[in-house]
Amino acid sequence: MDMSMTTVTITITEMHIRQSIIDTSSLEGQRISQLRAAVEKRERGTILASKYHTAPLKIAKAFPMGDALGVIVMDVSPGLLSGDRYELQWKIGHEAHLFLTNQSFTKVHPAPDSMGGSAIRQSFELGRNAIVESMPQPVMLYRDAVLESETVVRLEAGAVWMGAEVLCPGRTLRGERFAYRSYKNRLNVYDGEELIYAQRQVIVPEQQLLSAPGCLAELTHTGVFYAFSDRIKACHAECVRSTLEAIPNRSGHPIQWGVSLTYKHGLAVMAAGTAAWLIQEALAAVWRMLREEMLGLSPISF
């Protein structure tokens, strides 16, 4: 499988992007859960300045990590049911530093043909020299699941946003492998008011030959890691490649990956393998290396 990545520049108007984010025409009958939080830099480090949430979403724990603030998000329900819509908004003040993860896999339950499935909308607003490290647990798509996911990132000068996502094809030990109905994923990144990255992904297993040579072939799990900042340089892409090449071979668990600089102020990594932990291991290695090389911070484990 060719995992090389190609940057495609797409002209998208600001009005079109804003409409796609705030359009409420599809919300009828949906159960909306919200989480809004703001973090700020103070003398003793980054603190949680404000928070608001509605069930089943909540901030389970916030804890200091040096100058950074660690936050764990919890979903107290069994997972995303058909008709659920999660909306998360993060505002990171100037010089503030947020490490973000969640308690467990994001589990997406089946959606009957008559239902619209589930949705997650997440936005990050980073002030000057702010840092966000978003390393959530994998997304698990159950049989007949439908999920639409959208993330919007807005950066001021010197800000750094790093984020990862791992996608599971289903509960493979139960025989679920690409048995979900559809998965749609969008990511828009802005440098100030300029759109510098727009990614669109649509997977409809019933209509696509995902196991064909040239596509995923024998691989099942996929993952992406992004880093966006005006601090990113070409040397960082070379460091990422060296880090991935140094990961030890796991017998019976092949992995393929690709690394590319984006159009502007960005770096993207894509990986595919046969297990979620394998992808997590690779992307975590990239994250820890960039954390040290770009931010001058020691690697951490979680």
LOLOBA-240667 format. One record per residue: y, x, z of N, C-alpha, C in turn; residue in one letter. Coordinates in pm, whole numbers, padded with zeros to 5 digits, always signed. Last residue first. Example, Ala and Ser with C-alpha at 12.3 -4.5 7.8 and 13.67 -1.06 7.14 Angstrom:
2
-00225+01285+00708-00106+01367+00714+00003+01290+00787s/-00569+01319+00780-00450+01230+00780-00330+01320+00780a/
//
This chain:
302
+00839+00116+02943+00843-00016+03005+00714-00088+02977f/+01008+00434+02959+00889+00354+02932+00905+00220+03000s/+01261+00632+02799+01213+00550+02908+01088+00475+02864i/+01419+00948+02730+01330+00839+02693+01286+00761+02816p/+01762+01012+02818+01620+01042+02833+01535+00923+02788s/+02027+01030+02579+01965+00970+02697+01815+00998+02699l/+02184+01076+02356+02177+01180+02459+02115+01131+02588g/+02196+00908+02144+02270+00869+02264+02270+00975+02372l/+02051+01037+01943+02179+00974+01910+02263+00942+02033m/+01824+01155+02068+01900+01228+01967+02040+01171+01947e/+01730+00958+02253+01761+01094+02296+01852+01166+02198e/+01702+00734+02096+01774+00722+02223+01818+00861+02272r/+01535+00829+01900+01674+00801+01866+01760+00788+01991l/+01296+00848+02054+01353+00966+01990+01501+00944+01958m/+01255+00584+02132+01278+00685+02235+01340+00811+02176r/+01217+00460+01877+01327+00420+01966+01358+00529+02068w/+00982+00585+01788+01107+00598+01712+01227+00568+01802v/+00805+00495+01985+00826+00639+01968+00956+00665+01892a/+00811+00222+01937+00863+00273+02064+00889+00423+02057a/+00682+00212+01692+00824+00177+01699+00888+00225+01829l/+00418+00294+01768+00495+00367+01666+00645+00339+01678a/+00346+00103+01962+00344+00245+01994+00431+00324+01896e/+00360-00135+01814+00449-00113+01927+00459+00035+01963q/+00147-00095+01638+00283-00101+01586+00383-00076+01697i/-00062-00100+01826-00046+00015+01738+00096+00020+01682l/-00047-00349+01941-00017-00233+02025+00006-00108+01941w/-00128-00516+01728+00010-00519+01775+00045-00393+01854a/-00324-00385+01458-00313-00431+01596-00168-00423+01640a/-00327-00273+01210-00430-00372+01238-00426-00423+01381t/-00011-00234+01040-00136-00183+01094-00232-00298+01122g/+00305-00116+00928+00197-00216+00918+00069-00153+00968a/+00660-00084+00955+00525-00034+00980+00426-00148+00968a/+00982+00031+00871+00882-00075+00859+00746-00013+00880m/+01309+00099+00972+01170+00145+00974+01081+00022+00958v/+01641+00183+00886+01536+00082+00895+01399+00147+00888a/+01976+00232+00974+01847+00295+00952+01740+00189+00975l/+02331+00239+00889+02206+00178+00936+02083+00258+00899g/+02583+00269+00761+02571+00273+00908+02440+00215+00959h/+02496+00111+00464+02605+00166+00543+02571+00157+00691k/+02246+00064+00336+02368+00081+00257+02478+00149+00337y/+02009+00255+00536+02060+00135+00471+02189+00167+00396t/+01746+00490+00508+01883+00462+00547+01929+00338+00472l/+01404+00431+00587+01512+00434+00490+01646+00418+00560s/+01053+00467+00600+01182+00489+00667+01290+00497+00560v/+00731+00320+00653+00836+00367+00564+00967+00373+00638g/+00375+00333+00716+00513+00313+00754+00608+00366+00645w/+00052+00233+00828+00138+00283+00722+00282+00248+00758q/-00248+00292+01001-00109+00247+01005-00034+00311+00889i/-00583+00207+01104-00487+00269+01013-00348+00213+01032p/-00804+00235+01324-00677+00160+01325-00576+00230+01234h/-01023+00400+01340-01045+00259+01307-00920+00175+01302g/-00864+00613+01564-00986+00586+01488-01006+00436+01467s/-00541+00695+01522-00626+00612+01606-00747+00570+01524r/-00364+00999+01510-00446+00901+01440-00534+00826+01540n/-00053+01042+01689-00195+01073+01665-00266+00962+01591p/+00260+01099+01541+00179+01004+01617+00031+01030+01587i/+00402+01260+01371+00340+01325+01487+00255+01230+01571a/+00519+01095+01187+00412+01184+01140+00336+01248+01256e/+00718+00984+01344+00605+00901+01301+00488+00986+01252l/+00889+01205+01374+00831+01139+01491+00709+01057+01453t/+00965+01258+01112+00890+01359+01186+00822+01299+01308s/+01109+01023+01058+00989+01054+00981+00903+01157+01055r/+01320+01057+01241+01229+00943+01254+01100+00971+01179v/+01447+01282+01139+01387+01289+01272+01288+01175+01293c/+01540+01176+00899+01440+01284+00896+01372+01298+01032e/+01725+00995+00998+01611+00945+00921+01502+01051+00915a/+01909+01168+01112+01833+01081+01200+01711+01023+01127h/+02038+01292+00904+01941+01371+00980+01857+01284+01072c/+02222+01106+00815+02100+01126+00737+01994+01203+00815a/+02338+00925+01108+02351+01023+01001+02217+01039+00930k/+02517+00692+01304+02393+00727+01235+02421+00821+01118i/+02750+00599+01413+02703+00730+01458+02581+00779+01380r/+02800+00346+01345+02870+00447+01266+02836+00588+01312d/+02487+00172+01351+02600+00232+01419+02672+00326+01324s/+02171+00037+01396+02297+00025+01324+02410+00081+01410f/+01831+00040+01348+01939+00101+01425+02065+00094+01339a/+01523-00140+01365+01654-00117+01303+01745-00044+01402y/+01189-00180+01287+01283-00124+01383+01412-00095+01308f/+00915-00401+01247+01037-00340+01195+01117-00286+01312v/+00569-00462+01169+00679-00441+01262+00796-00376+01194g/+00259-00644+01135+00375-00573+01081+00482-00558+01188t/-00092-00671+01094+00024-00678+01181+00138-00595+01122h/-00283-00620+00889-00257-00756+00937-00127-00770+01015t/-00440-00457+00608-00354-00456+00726-00311-00598+00762l/-00575-00452+00371-00656-00476+00492-00571-00481+00619e/-00300-00571+00193-00439-00525+00179-00516-00555+00307a/-00036-00640+00177-00083-00586+00304-00224-00529+00296l/+00001-00542-00148+00070-00619-00045+00023-00561+00089c/-00156-00371-00284-00015-00367-00316+00069-00453-00224g/-00428-00597-00284-00381-00459-00296-00235-00458-00342p/-00386-00895-00078-00409-00830-00208-00365-00684-00203a/-00333-01046+00139-00439-00946+00152-00468-00873+00022s/-00142-01228+00058-00103-01127+00154-00207-01015+00166l/-00050-01399-00174-00173-01319-00165-00148-01200-00072l/+00091-01715-00084+00106-01573-00113-00027-01500-00093q/+00064-01972+00004+00115-01953-00131+00120-01807-00174q/-00023-01960+00264-00100-02042+00171-00059-02017+00027e/+00177-01804+00395+00044-01750+00366-00036-01830+00263p/+00480-01740+00343+00406-01866+00337+00264-01830+00298v/+00755-01576+00456+00609-01563+00443+00549-01703+00449i/+01053-01425+00385+00985-01555+00383+00837-01529+00361v/+01345-01262+00483+01200-01253+00473+01142-01393+00479q/+01638-01081+00430+01573-01212+00423+01422-01191+00405r/+01926-00913+00547+01782-00910+00523+01727-01052+00526q/+02209-00738+00504+02159-00875+00497+02013-00869+00457a/+02473-00538+00619+02329-00550+00600+02290-00698+00602y/+02743-00548+00638+02686-00422+00590+02535-00430+00571i/+03027-00731+00613+02882-00748+00614+02819-00623+00555l/+03312-00663+00802+03237-00631+00680+03087-00653+00701e/+03454-00687+01031+03442-00808+00950+03360-00786+00823e/+03269-00461+01208+03396-00533+01209+03379-00666+01135g/+02994-00474+01040+03077-00366+01094+03219-00418+01092d/+02724-00693+01086+02864-00675+01047+02922-00553+01116y/+02414-00807+00970+02484-00711+01053+02624-00688+00997v/+02163-01048+00978+02294-01013+00922+02365-00920+01020n/+01840-01144+00910+01922-01055+00991+02049-01023+00915l/+01581-01387+00920+01707-01339+00862+01778-01248+00962r/+01268-01523+00835+01341-01431+00921+01467-01383+00848n/+01009-01754+00853+01132-01714+00785+01217-01634+00883k/+00683-01851+00799+00768-01769+00885+00888-01725+00802y/+00439-02116+00795+00547-02037+00735+00623-01961+00843s/+00176-02177+00899+00230-02242+00779+00341-02161+00714r/-00094-01950+00992+00030-02024+01018+00088-02077+00887y/-00303-01792+00938-00330-01936+00933-00206-02017+00965a/-00334-01516+00945-00243-01576+00847-00276-01725+00827f/-00603-01572+01122-00545-01460+01049-00464-01518+00933r/-00798-01655+01385-00673-01690+01318-00615-01566+01252e/-01020-01588+01534-01039-01611+01392-00913-01653+01318g/-00967-01516+01783-01013-01654+01766-01029-01688+01617r/-00865-01268+01753-00994-01276+01821-01050-01418+01817l/-00615-01323+01641-00722-01272+01554-00859-01279+01621t/-00396-01545+01646-00488-01497+01749-00616-01449+01678r/-00161-01414+01400-00233-01519+01470-00320-01459+01578g/-00038-01190+01303-00079-01292+01205-00148-01412+01267p/+00258-01079+01473+00112-01093+01472+00072-01206+01377c/+00522-00857+01447+00473-00988+01407+00321-00987+01399l/+00779-00709+01630+00639-00696+01586+00587-00837+01561v/+01094-00558+01619+01018-00683+01616+00879-00654+01562e/+01383-00401+01769+01249-00398+01709+01189-00537+01709a/+01708-00246+01754+01619-00359+01781+01488-00347+01707g/+02020-00126+01850+01885-00090+01809+01792-00205+01847m/+02354-00072+01798+02254-00178+01818+02122-00128+01764w/+02647+00072+01913+02510+00100+01868+02423-00021+01899v/+02997+00136+01838+02889+00058+01898+02754+00093+01835a/+03204+00262+01708+03127+00339+01803+03010+00265+01865g/+03388-00035+01657+03377+00110+01636+03298+00176+01747a/+03175-00328+01683+03304-00261+01678+03281-00110+01669e/+02945-00544+01522+02972-00415+01584+03119-00378+01573l/+02726-00810+01545+02864-00773+01512+02902-00650+01592r/+02439-00966+01420+02491-00855+01500+02631-00822+01451v/+02218-01233+01428+02347-01187+01378+02400-01081+01474v/+01905-01360+01333+01980-01272+01422+02108-01228+01353t/+01666-01618+01320+01789-01562+01265+01861-01481+01371e/+01364-01769+01223+01431-01678+01315+01554-01619+01248s/+01146-02034+01217+01264-01978+01152+01339-01895+01255e/+00804-02111+01199+00912-02049+01275+01022-02001+01181l/+00517-02295+01247+00633-02280+01159+00747-02223+01243v/+00157-02285+01270+00290-02266+01326+00394-02254+01215a/-00109-02305+01199-00019-02413+01157+00121-02401+01217d/-00214-02096+01463-00254-02172+01345-00156-02288+01323r/+00064-01906+01602-00064-01976+01608-00093-02047+01476y/+00213-01605+01603+00216-01730+01528+00078-01794+01528l/+00383-01414+01824+00247-01459+01794+00252-01597+01728m/+00580-01129+01842+00580-01272+01808+00438-01308+01765v/+00585-00878+02110+00557-00931+01976+00566-01083+01966p/+00874-00823+02327+00731-00827+02303+00704-00895+02167q/+01183-00648+02238+01103-00760+02286+00954-00741+02260p/+01418-00456+02274+01277-00421+02250+01188-00534+02305m/+01728-00356+02209+01652-00481+02215+01508-00452+02175s/+01993-00206+02331+01856-00169+02295+01771-00293+02317e/+02332-00164+02266+02226-00261+02291+02095-00202+02243v/+02647-00045+02367+02511-00011+02325+02418-00125+02361i/+02994+00006+02274+02888-00064+02346+02752-00028+02287a/+03215+00108+02142+03123+00202+02206+03017+00133+02293n/+03371-00205+02157+03388-00064+02122+03296+00024+02209r/+03125-00472+02177+03258-00415+02181+03257-00267+02148g/+02909-00676+02000+02923-00549+02070+03066-00498+02061l/+02735-00961+02008+02870-00915+01982+02895-00791+02067e/+02453-01111+01874+02499-01001+01957+02641-00964+01913f/+02246-01402+01867+02364-01329+01822+02403-01224+01926s/+01976-01595+01745+02024-01497+01842+02143-01422+01785q/+01764-01867+01725+01891-01813+01676+01946-01720+01783r/+01458-01991+01632+01525-01903+01727+01651-01849+01659i/+01257-02284+01597+01365-02198+01549+01419-02114+01664a/+00967-02463+01468+01048-02405+01575+01153-02313+01516s/+00898-02767+01280+00864-02637+01335+00961-02594+01443g/+00950-03022+01192+01019-02911+01127+00987-02775+01182g/+00675-03249+01134+00775-03184+01218+00833-03062+01147m/+00472-03343+00978+00590-03428+00990+00702-03364+01069s/+00266-03160+01007+00336-03168+00879+00465-03247+00888d/+00298-03004+01333+00244-03104+01241+00327-03111+01114p/+00276-02676+01427+00375-02777+01390+00308-02876+01294a/+00140-02481+01701+00129-02552+01573+00240-02655+01554p/+00360-02239+01873+00249-02334+01865+00249-02410+01732h/+00422-01913+01932+00470-02024+01850+00352-02117+01821v/+00520-01695+02185+00407-01772+02129+00460-01896+02058k/+00618-01386+02239+00678-01513+02197+00570-01591+02122t/+00464-01214+02513+00468-01248+02371+00546-01378+02350f/+00686-01169+02799+00556-01175+02733+00575-01205+02585s/+00947-01121+02891+00835-01109+02983+00700-01100+02912q/+01165-00906+02693+01119-01035+02746+00988-01016+02821n/+01465-00699+02699+01327-00727+02660+01290-00865+02715t/+01734-00478+02664+01688-00616+02665+01542-00624+02623l/+01996-00297+02798+01857-00287+02753+01795-00425+02771f/+02333-00235+02736+02233-00336+02770+02098-00298+02712l/+02638-00114+02832+02508-00072+02778+02402-00168+02829h/+02992-00097+02753+02877-00150+02827+02747-00114+02755a/+03213-00022+02602+03143+00083+02678+03022+00033+02755e/+03328-00355+02595+03355-00215+02561+03283-00121+02659h/+03056-00599+02641+03193-00549+02645+03204-00402+02608g/+02859-00807+02467+02853-00678+02534+02991-00615+02525i/+02706-01110+02469+02836-01047+02449+02840-00920+02533k/+02461-01304+02318+02485-01188+02403+02621-01127+02368w/+02289-01603+02302+02413-01535+02267+02440-01425+02369q/+02030-01795+02170+02066-01690+02265+02190-01617+02215l/+01854-02083+02138+01980-02020+02097+02022-01922+02205e/+01562-02234+02019+01621-02146+02119+01746-02080+02061y/+01416-02536+01969+01515-02446+01910+01578-02366+02023r/+01124-02726+01904+01202-02641+01994+01297-02552+01916d/+00969-02849+01714+01091-02917+01754+01176-02838+01850g/+00664-02737+01842+00733-02792+01725+00852-02875+01771s/+00719-02494+02103+00650-02609+02046+00729-02660+01927l/+00697-02176+02217+00774-02262+02128+00686-02371+02069l/+00542-02175+02545+00586-02114+02421+00665-02212+02339g/+00497-02295+02786+00382-02228+02721+00420-02154+02594p/+00804-02197+02964+00716-02295+02899+00594-02222+02842s/+00978-02009+03049+00888-02064+03151+00798-02173+03095v/+01059-01713+02925+01039-01849+02875+00935-01912+02967d/+01290-01467+03031+01165-01539+03052+01171-01675+02985m/+01417-01141+02981+01429-01284+02952+01291-01349+02969v/+01548-00882+03162+01423-00941+03117+01442-01090+03101i/+01768-00612+03132+01756-00757+03144+01622-00801+03086v/+01937-00334+03265+01815-00387+03207+01805-00536+03233g/+02229-00161+03197+02173-00277+03267+02049-00322+03193l/+02325+00188+03241+02285+00069+03163+02238-00042+03255a/+02359+00402+03401+02481+00331+03361+02449+00203+03283d/+02054+00341+03552+02163+00436+03539+02292+00362+03510g/+01984+00055+03527+01910+00165+03466+02009+00279+03443m/+01966-00230+03742+02037-00112+03692+01941-00009+03635p/+01852-00552+03628+01839-00438+03718+01911-00317+03658f/+01757-00887+03628+01856-00790+03579+01858-00674+03678a/+01516-01132+03541+01553-01017+03624+01658-00935+03553k/+01509-01364+03392+01417-01349+03505+01461-01238+03598a/+01715-01582+03256+01710-01439+03283+01627-01420+03408i/+01551-01843+03069+01624-01794+03185+01620-01642+03186k/+01448-02141+02899+01494-02003+02896+01566-01967+03025l/+01371-02409+02873+01288-02321+02956+01332-02175+02957p/+01670-02476+03061+01525-02463+03054+01475-02485+02911a/+01964-02290+02990+01899-02419+03008+01750-02399+02987t/+02213-02070+03127+02089-02096+03055+02040-02236+03085h/+02452-01816+03154+02428-01961+03149+02298-01982+03075y/+02648-01562+03311+02526-01608+03245+02518-01760+03253k/+02852-01267+03344+02834-01412+03344+02704-01446+03274s/+02816-00993+03389+02942-01057+03428+02931-01209+03433a/+02604-00767+03492+02596-00899+03430+02717-00979+03477l/+02726-00431+03439+02686-00544+03523+02675-00670+03439i/+02698-00081+03410+02705-00211+03342+02653-00320+03435t/+02864+00110+03672+02773+00092+03559+02792-00044+03496g/+03057+00129+03861+02921+00159+03905+02818+00142+03794r/+03285+00050+03720+03276+00187+03772+03133+00224+03808e/+03160-00147+03441+03240-00127+03562+03219+00015+03613r/+03123-00320+03146+03116-00189+03208+03212-00184+03326k/+02945-00632+03117+03067-00552+03114+03045-00420+03186e/+02787-00899+02944+02778-00780+03030+02903-00696+03010v/+02707-01238+02928+02807-01135+02899+02787-01021+02996a/+02499-01491+02780+02524-01390+02882+02628-01290+02833a/+02324-01789+02735+02445-01713+02703+02473-01616+02817r/+02077-01981+02602+02101-01874+02698+02223-01796+02650l/+01939-02308+02552+02042-02207+02532+02040-02103+02642q/+01742-02524+02360+01753-02448+02485+01848-02331+02459s/+01700-02834+02214+01777-02711+02211+01784-02649+02350i/+01479-03005+02032+01507-02975+02172+01573-02838+02178r/+01566-03213+01753+01521-03088+01808+01559-03076+01956q/+01674-03443+01645+01539-03451+01697+01488-03322+01757g/+01880-03263+01431+01841-03395+01478+01695-03396+01522e/+01947-03023+01317+01919-03023+01459+01870-03157+01510l/+02034-02983+01060+01889-02983+01080+01850-02996+01227s/+02306-02971+01064+02247-03087+00998+02097-03097+01024s/+02460-02769+01160+02385-02847+01258+02313-02965+01195t/+02552-02447+01079+02510-02574+01023+02421-02648+01123d/+02615-02196+01162+02663-02306+01244+02624-02442+01189i/+02495-02019+00979+02474-02000+01121+02509-02126+01200i/+02569-02089+00726+02426-02084+00754+02399-02074+00903s/+02846-02066+00745+02787-02199+00733+02639-02197+00766q/+02874-01791+00755+02911-01870+00871+02850-02009+00864r/+02783-01722+00495+02712-01673+00612+02745-01759+00733i/+02977-01849+00334+02834-01886+00322+02758-01844+00446h/+03208-01716+00412+03197-01859+00435+03051-01902+00431m/+03164-01456+00319+03172-01480+00463+03154-01628+00494e/+02928-01431+00046+03060-01461+00099+03054-01486+00248t/+02743-01164-00062+02737-01290+00009+02874-01316+00071i/+02578-00960-00273+02711-01012-00247+02700-01152-00187t/+02355-00714-00178+02370-00854-00215+02510-00898-00180i/+02178-00427-00255+02308-00479-00216+02325-00620-00269t/+01882-00307-00132+01939-00394-00233+02071-00448-00182v/+01688-00028-00078+01806-00099-00035+01863-00179-00150t/+01343-00009-00033+01453-00004-00128+01569-00086-00075t/+01084+00181+00108+01182+00074+00124+01297+00095+00027m/+00729+00224+00090+00864+00273+00066+00960+00156+00066s/+00469+00155+00119+00558+00109+00224+00698+00163+00205m/+00218+00058-00083+00342+00134-00090+00439+00078+00012d/-00120+00085+00000+00000+00000+00000+00124+00088+00000m/
//
